[in-house]
Amino acid sequence: MLYYISIQKKIYLTHPAGVYNLPMKKFQEKITWIDITDPSKADIEEIKKIHQFHPIILDELLQVSARSRVENYDDYLFLTYHLPVYDPIQKTSLRTEIDFLITKDTVITVRYGDIEPLDAFEGHLNSSAEFREQVLGKSSLILTHNLLQSIIAFSLRQLRHIEENISVISREIFKGNEQKLLARISYVKRDVFDYRLISRPQEILLSSLRSVGPDFWGKQAAIYLDDLIGDNLKTQQLIENYLEVVEALESTNAQLLNAKTNRVMQNFTVLAFLTFPLVLFTSIYDVAARTAEFWVGFGSTLLATILIIILFKRRDLIA
């Protein structure tokens, strides 16, 4: 049984092997889930008293890791998972880390800040006794599968803003806003690349977990871990599709912008050609600016220029 004792707004959690003297969240039936946010050295020391995790592994929990990985020890697994989370201020996806320490009867998650899928998972455990029994009443494999499944589903939902931005660009691309869309396409493309950079290594991670999982949990783990690989594959396929679409939109927008630029340059070239006789005539007769002959000549040249402009416009040589 799990007992909560509130002292000075701290939560002290009991455990068969001792007491967790730190503010963390714990859910316990047959299987125990412990969720730690922004771990301190004191937190790590408390975990060290209860579980025989390697000191180097525990020290790594004090800071984020640069890479995703799975490490298999005799009686536990260490898993570092990265997921992309969209930042509306920077307008791109940023890397967020969740570390897993998994034994046969306990799953410890360590995160660095609030993470929506874990908060939602916790809320579901609190609101549904049936769900709590389902994920905590069997094995740490079931709990790990459900946690990772929630994280992958969240990653899939994170693609919605990319899809919405691509839809907006697709609707606007032929409305003559090429210069404005250039910046928007650049932001979306950077977001797609950042998301892809974060999420693709998780494919290797889940494959590695699939390799070691049956040895740790038994043969029944294979179907659960294959399911996670399949769910992640949907995310990878979508992000690859979005990358192709945004690159096609970028190419189309560049062609439209280039055509518009060429049109402007053509207009300037034609106008320069049309005004050249007027400029030449004015330069020649500048000294005679007060004579009637000058103004007659000037008027004739101006009239000829106007007639040429009208002729060019009718033949669609200038806009």
C-alpha positions as CSV (number, residue, x, y, z in Angstrom):
1,M,0.0,0.0,0.0
2,L,1.1,3.6,-0.6
3,Y,0.9,6.2,2.2
4,Y,1.0,9.9,1.7
5,I,2.3,12.0,4.5
6,S,2.3,15.8,4.0
7,I,4.9,17.7,6.0
8,Q,5.7,21.3,5.1
9,K,4.2,20.8,1.6
10,K,6.6,17.9,0.9
11,I,5.4,14.4,0.0
12,Y,7.2,11.5,1.7
13,L,6.5,8.2,-0.1
14,T,6.9,4.9,1.6
15,H,8.5,1.9,-0.1
16,P,9.0,-1.7,1.1
17,A,12.7,-1.1,1.3
18,G,12.6,2.4,2.9
19,V,11.1,5.8,2.6
20,Y,11.5,8.3,-0.3
21,N,12.2,11.6,1.5
22,L,11.7,13.8,-1.5
23,P,8.9,15.5,-3.4
24,M,8.0,13.0,-6.2
25,K,4.9,11.3,-7.5
26,K,4.4,7.6,-7.0
27,F,1.6,5.3,-8.1
28,Q,1.6,1.7,-6.7
29,E,-0.4,-1.4,-7.2
30,K,1.5,-4.6,-8.1
31,I,3.8,-2.4,-10.1
32,T,5.2,0.9,-9.0
33,W,5.5,4.0,-11.1
34,I,7.7,6.9,-9.7
35,D,7.8,10.1,-11.6
36,I,10.5,12.7,-10.7
37,T,10.7,16.2,-12.1
38,D,14.0,18.2,-12.2
39,P,16.0,15.8,-9.9
40,S,18.4,17.1,-7.4
41,K,21.4,15.3,-5.8
42,A,19.2,14.7,-2.7
43,D,16.7,12.9,-4.9
44,I,19.4,10.7,-6.4
45,E,20.7,9.8,-3.0
46,E,17.2,8.7,-1.9
47,I,16.8,6.5,-4.9
48,K,20.3,5.0,-4.3
49,K,19.2,3.9,-0.9
50,I,16.3,1.9,-2.3
51,H,17.5,0.6,-5.7
52,Q,20.9,-0.8,-6.6
53,F,21.4,1.3,-9.7
54,H,24.9,2.0,-10.9
55,P,26.2,5.3,-9.5
56,I,27.2,6.5,-13.0
57,I,23.7,6.0,-14.3
58,L,22.2,7.9,-11.3
59,D,24.7,10.8,-11.8
60,E,23.6,11.0,-15.4
61,L,20.1,11.8,-14.3
62,L,21.2,15.1,-12.9
63,Q,21.5,16.5,-16.4
64,V,20.0,16.0,-19.9
65,S,21.7,13.6,-22.2
66,A,22.9,14.3,-25.7
67,R,21.7,11.1,-27.2
68,S,19.0,8.5,-27.0
69,R,20.0,5.0,-25.8
70,V,19.0,1.7,-24.2
71,E,21.3,0.0,-21.7
72,N,20.6,-3.5,-20.4
73,Y,21.9,-4.4,-17.0
74,D,21.4,-7.6,-15.0
75,D,18.2,-6.6,-13.3
76,Y,17.2,-3.3,-14.8
77,L,17.0,-1.3,-18.0
78,F,18.1,2.3,-18.5
79,L,16.4,4.2,-21.3
80,T,16.8,7.8,-22.5
81,Y,14.0,9.0,-24.8
82,H,13.8,12.3,-26.6
83,L,10.6,13.8,-27.9
84,P,10.0,17.0,-29.9
85,V,7.8,19.7,-28.2
86,Y,6.8,22.7,-30.2
87,D,7.9,26.1,-28.9
88,P,5.6,28.9,-30.2
89,I,8.1,31.6,-29.3
90,Q,11.0,30.1,-31.2
91,K,8.6,28.7,-33.8
92,T,10.2,25.3,-33.9
93,S,10.3,21.9,-32.1
94,L,12.7,21.6,-29.2
95,R,14.2,18.4,-27.6
96,T,12.6,17.2,-24.4
97,E,14.1,14.3,-22.5
98,I,12.5,11.5,-20.4
99,D,14.8,8.9,-18.7
100,F,13.5,5.5,-17.6
101,L,14.9,3.2,-15.0
102,I,13.0,-0.1,-15.3
103,T,13.1,-3.1,-13.0
104,K,10.7,-6.1,-12.9
105,D,8.3,-4.3,-10.5
106,T,9.2,-0.6,-10.8
107,V,9.4,2.1,-13.5
108,I,11.1,5.3,-12.6
109,T,10.7,8.2,-15.0
110,V,12.9,11.3,-14.7
111,R,12.0,14.4,-16.6
112,Y,13.3,18.0,-16.8
113,G,10.2,20.2,-16.6
114,D,6.5,19.6,-17.3
115,I,5.7,17.1,-20.0
116,E,2.2,16.9,-21.2
117,P,1.9,13.1,-22.0
118,L,3.2,12.2,-18.5
119,D,0.9,14.7,-16.8
120,A,-2.1,13.3,-18.8
121,F,-1.1,9.8,-18.0
122,E,-1.0,10.7,-14.3
123,G,-4.4,12.3,-14.6
124,H,-5.8,9.1,-16.2
125,L,-4.4,7.0,-13.4
126,N,-6.1,9.2,-10.8
127,S,-9.4,9.3,-12.5
128,S,-9.8,5.7,-13.7
129,A,-9.5,2.7,-11.3
130,E,-9.8,0.4,-14.3
131,F,-6.9,2.0,-16.1
132,R,-4.8,2.0,-13.0
133,E,-5.4,-1.7,-12.6
134,Q,-4.6,-2.3,-16.3
135,V,-1.2,-0.6,-16.3
136,L,-0.1,-1.2,-12.7
137,G,-1.6,-4.6,-12.0
138,K,0.5,-6.8,-14.2
139,S,4.1,-6.1,-15.0
140,S,6.6,-3.3,-15.6
141,L,6.4,-4.2,-19.4
142,I,2.7,-3.1,-19.5
143,L,3.5,0.1,-17.7
144,T,6.5,0.9,-19.9
145,H,4.5,0.1,-23.0
146,N,1.6,2.4,-22.0
147,L,4.0,5.2,-21.0
148,L,5.9,5.1,-24.3
149,Q,2.7,4.7,-26.3
150,S,1.4,7.9,-24.7
151,I,4.6,9.7,-25.5
152,I,4.5,8.6,-29.1
153,A,0.9,9.6,-29.5
154,F,1.8,13.0,-28.1
155,S,4.6,13.3,-30.7
156,L,2.1,12.4,-33.4
157,R,-0.2,15.2,-32.2
158,Q,2.7,17.6,-32.2
159,L,2.7,17.3,-36.0
160,R,-0.7,19.0,-36.2
161,H,0.7,22.6,-36.2
162,I,3.0,21.6,-39.1
163,E,0.0,20.3,-41.0
164,E,-1.9,23.5,-40.3
165,N,0.9,25.7,-41.4
166,I,1.4,23.7,-44.6
167,S,-2.4,24.0,-45.3
168,V,-2.2,27.8,-44.9
169,I,0.8,28.1,-47.2
170,S,-0.9,25.9,-49.8
171,R,-4.0,28.2,-49.8
172,E,-1.9,31.4,-50.0
173,I,0.8,30.4,-52.5
174,F,-1.0,31.6,-55.7
175,K,-2.3,34.8,-54.2
176,G,0.8,36.9,-55.0
177,N,2.3,36.9,-51.5
178,E,5.5,35.2,-52.4
179,Q,7.8,37.5,-50.3
180,K,5.6,37.0,-47.2
181,L,5.4,33.3,-47.7
182,L,9.1,33.0,-48.1
183,A,9.6,33.7,-44.4
184,R,6.7,31.4,-43.4
185,I,7.9,28.5,-45.5
186,S,11.4,28.9,-44.0
187,Y,10.0,28.7,-40.4
188,V,8.0,25.6,-41.3
189,K,10.9,23.9,-43.0
190,R,13.2,24.6,-40.0
191,D,10.5,23.1,-37.7
192,V,10.2,20.0,-39.8
193,F,14.0,19.5,-39.9
194,D,14.2,20.0,-36.1
195,Y,11.3,17.6,-35.4
196,R,12.9,15.1,-37.7
197,L,16.3,15.5,-36.1
198,I,14.8,14.8,-32.7
199,S,12.4,12.0,-33.5
200,R,14.4,9.8,-36.0
201,P,16.9,8.5,-33.4
202,Q,13.9,7.1,-31.4
203,E,13.4,4.6,-34.2
204,I,16.8,3.1,-33.4
205,L,16.1,3.3,-29.7
206,L,12.8,1.4,-30.0
207,S,14.6,-1.2,-32.2
208,S,17.2,-1.6,-29.5
209,L,14.5,-2.0,-26.8
210,R,12.9,-4.6,-29.0
211,S,16.2,-6.5,-29.1
212,V,16.8,-6.6,-25.3
213,G,13.2,-6.6,-24.1
214,P,12.4,-10.3,-24.6
215,D,15.5,-11.2,-22.6
216,F,14.5,-8.9,-19.8
217,W,10.7,-9.4,-19.7
218,G,10.3,-12.7,-21.5
219,K,9.1,-13.6,-25.0
220,Q,5.7,-11.9,-24.4
221,A,7.5,-8.5,-24.6
222,A,8.0,-8.8,-28.4
223,I,4.4,-8.0,-29.4
224,Y,4.3,-4.9,-27.2
225,L,7.6,-3.6,-28.4
226,D,6.7,-4.3,-32.0
227,D,3.5,-2.2,-31.4
228,L,5.6,0.7,-30.3
229,I,7.8,0.5,-33.4
230,G,4.7,0.5,-35.5
231,D,3.3,3.5,-33.8
232,N,6.6,5.4,-34.1
233,L,6.8,4.4,-37.8
234,K,3.5,6.3,-38.5
235,T,5.1,9.5,-37.0
236,Q,8.2,9.1,-39.2
237,Q,6.2,8.5,-42.3
238,L,4.2,11.7,-41.7
239,I,7.2,13.9,-41.0
240,E,8.8,12.6,-44.2
241,N,5.6,13.4,-46.2
242,Y,5.5,16.9,-44.7
243,L,9.1,17.4,-45.6
244,E,8.4,16.5,-49.2
245,V,5.4,18.8,-49.3
246,V,7.2,21.8,-47.7
247,E,10.1,21.4,-50.1
248,A,7.7,21.3,-53.1
249,L,6.0,24.5,-51.8
250,E,9.3,26.2,-51.3
251,S,10.3,25.4,-54.9
252,T,7.0,26.6,-56.2
253,N,7.1,29.8,-54.2
254,A,10.7,30.4,-55.4
255,Q,9.7,30.0,-59.0
256,L,6.8,32.4,-58.6
257,L,9.0,34.9,-56.9
258,N,11.6,34.5,-59.6
259,A,9.0,35.0,-62.3
260,K,7.7,38.2,-60.6
261,T,11.3,39.5,-60.3
262,N,12.0,38.8,-63.9
263,R,8.8,40.6,-64.8
264,V,9.8,43.7,-62.9
265,M,13.3,43.7,-64.5
266,Q,11.7,43.3,-67.9
267,N,9.4,46.3,-67.2
268,F,12.4,48.4,-66.1
269,T,14.4,47.4,-69.2
270,V,11.5,48.3,-71.6
271,L,10.9,51.6,-69.9
272,A,14.6,52.4,-70.0
273,F,14.6,51.7,-73.7
274,L,11.4,53.8,-74.3
275,T,12.7,56.8,-72.4
276,F,16.1,56.8,-74.0
277,P,15.1,58.9,-77.0
278,L,13.5,61.5,-74.7
279,V,16.6,61.7,-72.6
280,L,18.9,61.9,-75.6
281,F,16.8,64.6,-77.2
282,T,16.8,66.6,-74.0
283,S,20.5,66.4,-73.7
284,I,21.2,67.5,-77.2
285,Y,18.8,70.5,-77.1
286,D,19.5,71.4,-73.5
287,V,21.3,74.5,-74.6
288,A,18.3,75.5,-76.6
289,A,15.8,75.1,-73.9
290,R,14.3,78.6,-74.4
291,T,13.6,78.2,-78.1
292,A,10.3,77.2,-79.7
293,E,12.0,74.6,-81.8
294,F,13.1,72.8,-78.6
295,W,9.6,72.5,-77.2
296,V,8.3,71.3,-80.6
297,G,10.9,68.6,-80.8
298,F,10.4,67.7,-77.1
299,G,6.7,67.4,-77.6
300,S,7.2,65.2,-80.7
301,T,9.6,62.9,-78.9
302,L,7.3,62.6,-75.9
303,L,4.3,61.8,-78.1
304,A,6.3,59.1,-79.9
305,T,7.4,57.6,-76.6
306,I,3.8,57.5,-75.4
307,L,2.6,55.8,-78.6
308,I,5.4,53.2,-78.3
309,I,4.4,52.5,-74.7
310,I,0.7,52.0,-75.8
311,L,1.9,49.7,-78.5
312,F,4.1,47.6,-76.1
313,K,1.2,47.3,-73.6
314,R,-1.2,46.1,-76.3
315,R,1.3,43.4,-77.3
316,D,1.8,42.6,-73.5
317,L,5.5,43.4,-73.6
318,I,5.2,45.4,-70.5
319,A,2.8,45.2,-67.5
